[in-house]
Amino acid sequence: MSENTITIRSDQLAVEIARPGKVYQGKRFDWSGFITQVTLDGVHTFCVPESYQPGQGTGGIGLCNEFGIDMPVGYADAKPGELFPKLGIGLLQREEEPGYNFFRPYTLVSPFPMQIQEEENRVVFLVEPVETRGYAAKLTKTLSVSGKTLQVAYHLENTGSQPLKTNEYCHNFMAIDAKPMGPDYRLRFPYAVKFEEMSGQARPMGPKWMRYLPKFIRKGMADRRARSLQSILQVSNADLSLRETPKTPFYTRTVGFTNTDLPQWELTYLPTSLGMREYNDFNPWRVAIWGVTHVISVEVFIAIDLQPGQAMQWSRRYEFLEIADI
């Protein structure tokens, strides 16, 4: 038993989970079920930090999910100074700026009460609602391990009087045995990989001064930035690899994804054939890929649209694989 972490185990996996508000105290990622490490057979590790530089990034580690990266519940109709719920964390205070920015360390006014039920191979997080302006939600997250498999099951209920319209994904900060990114890694998808037209997504990533330029110049700069973001990636049908070790972050989104019994993605470190896969029981709303020198993340989104009194459930299943399994 640890003051800062919970460990659940199977005969082959050990999964370390941060206790809410201990290892991670940021305002972006869900505090419940924040997985900091997965170890296979006592030897092979899969989770790394978002950044090794103190103060850089947003504090992500390993398998950490986020609600509402671009659709925060209750933000649009909150006035500056009013509160809005960041699901899995608590009530945050809106700033003066017009748009939500997940990089901003918003003031946490009231953390959601959380109860934890621990067993050897299973842990349940119960996140109780705290109502604000009619918005309230109850979240139950269950993490369990069996053999080489980790399952994360969600149950979300709208307990307020306002609708909940948002999204959720898991930001998988992965590197197998902490090996840096590069041509030794392969990502495999259950469809031929094609990229979404990215100029619209790349534009907000540019510097603020770019927003004051004429529209045709902004679009041209965004198009060039999108091509640059994708230039590190090499596609061969359903396989995606890196041409070299990236020196700066890259980001793109795929098209052609659908609900499937196959893994939504599989990451393999080719020199050892160690790897991991993610399965989902829902129809993805978006699939994005982010990475930098030491880490890669495939982000599978689910859309959430709950009227008062409604509930939904979904799950992610991860397999961690040895040489003979791939």
Order of alpha helices (4+ residues) and beta strands (2+ residues): beta-beta-beta-beta-beta-beta-beta-beta-beta-beta-beta-beta-beta-beta-beta-alpha-alpha-beta-beta-beta-beta-beta-beta-beta-beta
